[in-house]
Amino acid sequence: GLVVESDPQFPDPEAARVVITDGIGPLTGVDVPTDDLVEHAEEIRDAKERLAARMREADEESTQARPLGMYQ
């Protein structure tokens, strides 16, 4: 079988590219263009990095001490 490690929570065009170029292509003798998959992989990687940064910022904000009002 063809197995590629990927993140189950996000689309993984890089894993798809590897299956196509290293698995399906050699078995079938068909050359499938994968340039679009590489572009999508970069876009998803950038989006994941932005999401991780936002999550870190939110976590840092939630752990900061805040002054309490008198009647809280």
KEVO-346154 format. One record per residue: residue in one letter; x, y, z of N, C-alpha, C in turn. Coordinates in steps of 0.02 Angstrom, whole numbers, padded with zeros to 5 digits, always signed. Each point is the difference from the previous one (the first is absolute). Layout:
<nodes>
AXYZXYZXYZ...
</nodes>
This chain:
<nodes>
G+00041-00060+00000-00041+00060+00000+00043+00062+00000L-00033+00054-00012+00033+00066+00001-00020+00036+00063V+00049+00014+00043-00013+00033+00063+00047+00060+00006V-00030+00057+00020+00039+00061+00010-00021+00030+00066E+00048+00022+00040-00016+00033+00063-00027+00070-00014S-00055+00017+00033-00029+00066-00009-00037+00021+00063D-00017+00063+00004-00037+00028+00056-00074-00011-00012P-00035-00038+00043-00070-00014-00012-00046+00060+00008Q+00024+00054+00031-00042+00058+00012+00002+00051-00057F+00047-00006-00045+00007+00049-00053+00009-00036-00067P-00022+00030-00054+00015-00028-00066+00076-00004-00009D+00024-00049-00034+00072-00009-00007+00019-00011-00073P+00005+00055-00038+00019-00006-00070+00070-00029-00010E+00044+00011+00048+00068-00027-00006-00002-00077+00004A-00041-00027+00044-00007-00073+00004-00029-00027-00065A-00049+00036-00028-00030-00021-00064+00053+00001-00055R+00042+00051+00000+00052+00005-00051+00048-00059+00005V+00019-00018+00061+00046-00056+00010-00031-00065-00025V-00064-00012+00015-00033-00061-00024-00001-00001-00076I-00015+00057-00030-00004+00003-00074+00068-00011-00031T+00051+00038+00022+00065-00003-00033+00040-00062+00017D-00006-00025+00062+00041-00057+00021-00037-00067-00003G-00066+00003-00004-00039-00062+00000-00038-00012-00064I-00048+00042-00013-00044-00010-00058+00037+00010-00066G+00040+00053-00005+00036+00014-00062+00044-00058-00023P+00044-00025+00044+00043-00056-00021-00040-00064-00016L-00055-00012+00035-00039-00060-00013-00037+00003-00067T-00024+00059-00017-00041+00007-00061+00039+00025-00060G+00058+00031+00013+00038+00029-00055-00030+00066-00023V-00046+00028+00039-00032+00063-00018+00033+00056+00040D+00017+00054-00035+00029+00058+00033-00056+00049+00016V-00014+00009+00064-00054+00044+00022+00031+00064+00026P-00020+00058-00026+00027+00064+00025-00023+00011+00073T+00047+00019+00042-00016+00011+00071+00017+00070+00023D+00012+00046-00047+00019+00069+00019-00053+00033+00043D-00064-00010-00017-00054+00030+00039-00002-00027+00071L+00016-00064+00008+00002-00029+00067+00054+00032+00042V+00057+00014-00030+00055+00032+00036-00022+00070+00023E-00033+00038-00044-00024+00067+00018-00050-00004+00057H-00047-00047-00004-00050-00007+00053+00032-00021+00066A+00051-00042-00004+00035-00021+00061+00032+00060+00034E+00030+00045-00039+00030+00060+00029-00053+00045+00031E-00057+00008-00034-00054+00042+00027-00027-00029+00065I-00009-00065+00003-00026-00031+00061+00051+00005+00056R+00064-00010-00016+00053+00006+00051+00000+00071+00029D-00005+00051-00043-00002+00069+00023-00061+00013+00044A-00058-00026-00020-00061+00009+00039+00006-00034+00068K+00030-00059+00003+00010-00034+00063+00046+00040+00046E+00052+00030-00028+00047+00040+00040-00035+00062+00027R-00043+00032-00041-00037+00058+00023-00049-00020+00056L-00033-00056-00008-00047-00024+00051+00038-00015+00065A+00057-00032-00004+00039-00016+00059+00022+00064+00036A+00020+00051-00038+00020+00063+00030-00058+00033+00036R-00059-00001-00032-00059+00030+00033-00018-00038+00063M+00006-00066-00001-00015-00040+00059+00050+00015+00056R+00064+00009-00017+00050+00017+00051-00016+00068+00031E-00018+00049-00043-00016+00066+00025-00061-00002+00046A-00051-00037-00019-00060-00006+00042+00017-00033+00066D+00043-00051-00002+00020-00034+00062+00039+00046+00045E+00045+00040-00029+00039+00047+00040-00045+00052+00032E-00049+00025-00038-00046+00050+00027-00043-00029+00056S-00020-00062-00006-00043-00030+00051+00037-00016+00064T+00066-00006-00003+00038-00016+00061+00029+00061+00034Q-00011+00059-00028+00026+00061+00031-00043+00018+00060A+00033+00023+00053-00036+00022+00060-00037+00065-00014R-00060+00004+00027-00040+00061-00009-00020+00025+00070P-00001+00065+00009-00022+00026+00065-00074-00015+00011L-00017-00019+00060-00070-00014+00017-00032+00063+00027G-00063+00010-00019-00038+00056+00027-00020-00016+00072M-00024+00048+00035-00015-00009+00071-00058-00049+00012Y-00051+00000-00044-00059-00042+00013-00009-00055-00052Q+00051-00036-00015-00007-00054-00049-00006-00067+00033
</nodes>
